[in-house]
Amino acid sequence: MQSLIISYTNYYNREYSHAGPIFQAVYKARRIESDLDLINISRYIHLNPSPDNPKEAINYIYSSARCYTNSKNSYDFVKTGPILKFFNNSPDRYKSFLLGK
């Protein structure tokens, strides 16, 4: 990721006569070490577009959350199985988890 960010920043700075960083924070990564980590990270990612409004985040057009919470909105390339298996393969249970119910 660092290489990608540096390359894009260099391109952007050249193209738009800008100087300095263009992203707000340093990219961070950490190892997922348990099943609980995995489902909590998925929740964080799916609610990231609007953390204060989970319903809005779930329906965000550029998020895969709709694939996990509604089987009608799934795409072949989104593999929901590894997450939904913790919720008995139920999109409704996962949605309740996201909504904090």
N, C-alpha and C positions, 0 to 999 in steps of 0.2 A: 504494500500500500504506500509506503513512504516513497518509493521510486515513482509510482504513478502520480502522487500528489506533487512531488518536486517537478516532474516533467510538465504537468499541467500548469503549475504556477509559473514556470519559466516561459511556457508558450503564452500564457495570459499576459504576463508582464511585458513581453516583447510586442505582442499584438496590440495592446491597449496603452502602451507607454506608462505602465504602472510599476511601482517599486514596492517590494516587501511581500509579506505573506498575504494570501487571499482567503485562507480558511481561519476560522476563529480559534480552534483548539487543536491540540496535538491529537493525532489518531491514536487510539488506545486499543489494545487487544488483551484478552486473557483466556486462558484455557478453560473450557467447560469440563468440570470434573465430576459432575453427578447428574442424575436424571432431573433432580430439582433445579439445578443450574440451567439445564436445557429448557425446561418449560418456563422458567422465569425470564430467561433471555428472549424466548419467543414472545412472551407477553410484552416485554420492554420494546422489542422491535415493532410489534404490531400496533402498540399504542403510541409510538414515537411521533407520528404526524400530529397528534393532538392529545397529549397526556392528560389534560384536564377534562377532556370530553371523549370518553371511550367509544361512545356510539358513533361519533363523527370519525374517529380514527379507524374504526372497523370498516366503515363505508368509503374510506379514502380511495380514490380511483387508482392510485399508483401503488397500493399496498396489496400484498397477497393475503391479508387477513380475511377478505371475503371468501377466498378459497377454503379457508379453515373453518369458517363459521356458517357457510351456506353451500351445500354440495352442488347447487345449481350454478354457482359462479366459479367453478373450478376449471383449471387449465391442465392439460396433460403434463406440462413441464414443471408444475408445482407439485412436489411430493409431500403430501400432508401426513402420510402414514406415521413417520417417526415421532411426530408430536401428538397426533390424534390417538395413538395407541394408549397414551396415558389417560385418555378420557373415554375409554371404551369405544373408540372410533366414532364418537358422537360430536358432530359440529355444534350441536346445541350446548353440550357440556363445556366445550372449549369456549364458546361465546360467553357463557355464564362466568367462566374463569376470567376472561378478559374484562368483563363488566364488573367484576368483584362481587358477584352474587353467590 
